Amino acid sequence: MNIEKVLENATPLLFEGLKITVLISLISIAIGILIGLFMCLFGMSRSKILKGISAVYIWVIRGTPMLVQALVVYFGIPQMINLFAPGFTLSNITASIITLSLNAGAYLAEIFRSGISAVPPGQVEAARSLGLPYSKTFVKIVLPQAVKIAIPSMVNQFIITVKDTSILSVIGLPELANKAKVYAGSSYLYFQTYTLLAIFYLVIISILMIISKYVEKKFNYERKS
């Protein structure tokens, strides 16, 4: 069944794609954390404008498929910008990072909101009674605990982001799934190639899931103690 041929020829290509997958995922989740934190704070703000921005952003991102978002970012936005600045383009890597970051940010905003809500109100009241202003109370007491609570969910979001990179093969991102698609198309060994691709994903996601469970147990233990 040409398994040896696939292992010999496709494996190096898949490792190249894996590097892109992991790198894009790391960059996107880092940017997504910043976006999610700001959107969370906007949503908890007293300003109706900031609340509206957060609500609309989360509604749009969570309410549309990431495939559509990628097409809008890669094809739609440059076309609109070209009306005012001819020659503007986005590379598929840049478009992928933007898409993944915006997508992760919407979900991380809800994760951060849940983390902040999980901080006991008594700690905030105690800090306020000691004369700490709300801003310092939030930064020094609420936010560190909220992030700690949210870390397991953040790891899970990273796992989702890694899997979501496969969708971006539609805009030509040379990630894991794209490399497999190119090799399968040239060799016509679809079953063997895509089975190997599935094994790659299974291994990397399994490793991340083990890390996620370890982190979750560690922080659950620390909260109990």
N, C-alpha and C positions, 0 to 999 in steps of 0.2 A: 504493500500500500504506500510505498515511497515515504515511509515514516522517517527513515534515516536521512533522506534527501531534505525533507522539511526541517528536521532538527539541525542539519548542517547549514542550510542556507537561510532559513527563516529566523532562527534563534538570534543571530547577531543583529538583524533588522529590528526584531522585537525589543531587544535590549536598548537599541538606539531610541526607539519609540518610548520605552519605559522611562528613560532619562528625561525626555520632554514632558511626559505625563506627570512625573513626580515634581519636576521643577515648576511647571505651570501651576500645579496644585498648591505647592508651598507658597508661591508668590500670591496667588489668588486668595488663599485663605488668610494670609497676613493682611492684605488690603481689605478683604471682607470683614475681618475683625474690627478694623478701624471704621468702616462704613456701618457695620452693625451696631457698634457702640454709639456712634453719633446719632443714628436713626432711633436707637433706644432712648437716648437722652432727649432727642427731639420729641419723641412720643410721650415722654413723662414731663415735658415742659409745660409751663402755664400758658405759653404763647399758642394761640390757635393756629397761627401760620406755621410754626414749627411742627405742631401736632399734625396739621394737614399734610405737610410735606412727607412726614414719616408714614402716615396712614396710606397716602396715595402710592408712595414708593413700594411699600410692602404689598399692597393690594395688586399693583401692576406686575411686580416680579413673581409673586406667588400665584398669581392668577393666569399667567401665560406660560406655555412650554418653553424650556430653555432653548430648544431648537429654533423656535421663532425669534427669541431674543438674539441668538447668535447671528441669524440672517439679517435682522434689523441693524445690529451693530456693524457687521462686516460689509454689508451691501447698502443698507438704507442710509445710515448716518453719513458715510463719505459722499453719497450722491447728493444729500441735502447740503453738506458743507461745500461741495463743488459749485453750488449756485453762487456762493460768495467768494470762495477761494479755489479757483480751478487748479486741478492737479493734486488735490488732497487725497491721500489713500491711507488705509490701515492695513498693516501686515496681519496675516492670520494669527500670529502669536499674540500681537497686541489686542486684537479683537477678542481672542479667546480669554485673555486675562481679564479684560473689561467685563465680558459676559459672565465668567465664573465668579468674579469678585462681586458684581452686582447681585448675582443669584445667591451666593453664600451670605452676603451682607443682610439680605432680607430675612433669612432664617436665623442668622446669628443675633439679629436685633430682638427677635422673640426669645431666644435663648438667654440673652442678657437681661431682658425684662423679667423673665421667670426667676433668674438668679437673684436679681435685686429684690424681687417680691418675697423671696425665701429668707432674706435676712430678717431676724427678729426685730420688730418695731421697737421693742424695749431698749435695744442698743442705741438706736437713733435718739430716743427720748432721753436716755441717760447722758449721751454726749451733748445734746442740746441743753440739758439742765446744768451741765458743767460750764456752759458759756461758749461752746464751740459753734461757730456759724455753720449754716447748713452746707455751704460749699466744702468746708474742711471736713465736716462730718461725713459727707458723701465720699470724698476722695480718700480719706484715711481709714474710715470704718466700713462704710457700705460697699464701696467698689471692690476692695481687696477680697472681701468675703464672697461677693457676688461672682467674681471671676473664678474663685476657687470652686464654688458650687457648679459653675457653668463649664468647667474644664472637660469633664467626661463627655458632655453634649457637644463641645467644640471638637473633640477628637472624632466623634461620630460624624459631625458635619464635614470634617476633612476626608473621611472615608467616602462620603457621598460625593464630594467634589472630585476625588480621584476617579470614581466611576463615571461621573458626568463628563469627564474629558473625552470619553469615547464619542459623545454626541457631536463634538466639535470637529470630527473628521469630515463633517459635511461642508466645512469651510476650508478644508485642506490642511488643518493642523497636523503636522507629522508626528502624531502621538502613537500610542500602542496599537489602537484599533486601525488607524490609517495605514500603518506599516503592514499590518496583517492583510488588509484589503488590497494593497498594492501587490504584495507577494502572491496572494491567492489569485488575483486577476492575471498575473503573468505566468503562473505555473499551472493554473487550473486545478490545483490541489486544495479545494475549498474545505473539505471535511478535516483533513489533517492540519491545515493552517489555522482554522478557526478553533479547533480543539486545543491546539497549542496556545492560542490566544486566551482561551478560557482558563487554561492552567495558569498562565501568567497572572491574570486578574485574580484567580482564586488564591494564589500564593501571596500576592501583595496585600489583598484585602484581609486574608486570614491573619497575616502578621499585624496589620493595623487593628484588627478586632481584638487580638490578644493584648496589644498595648492599651486599647480602650478599656478592656475589662480590668486590667491591672491598675490603670489610673483611677477607674471608678471605685474599685475596692479600697485603694489607698486613701482616697479622699473621703469615702464613707467611714472608714476606720478612724480617720483624724477627726471627723465631725462628731462621732460617737464618743471618742476619748476626750 
